[in-house]
Amino acid sequence: MAGWDAYPKQAVDSKNFNKAAVLSAEGDQWGQFGGFALQGTEGKGLKELFKTPQNAFTVGIFVGGVKYLAIKADGNSIYGKKG
């Protein structure tokens, strides 16, 4: 396991998540664990959600081609679940 992958693995190992990723402030994926791979412009979309977190609740969160329902979103973190 290289570089940033250790951080999302730690989140998964905590049993609170089954997938996790680390992104740069620009939306580039630095690390992932559990198959949490971004597609196309999803990273840039997440970057925009951090600028206006309330949009996560109306637009949803797209990661790996899957739409997630926002359950918490603020300027520091965004949480979602399938559904």
URGINOR-V38902 format. One line per field, one symbol per residue. psi: psi as a letter, one per 40 degrees, with the letter a starting at -180 (. if undefined). A space follows every 50 residues. Layout:
# URGINOR-V38902
psi = ???
This chain:
# URGINOR-V38902
psi = hibedddddddddeeeieiiihiieeehhdiiiefghiibeddddddddd dgdddddddihhhfehhihhehhaedihiiii.
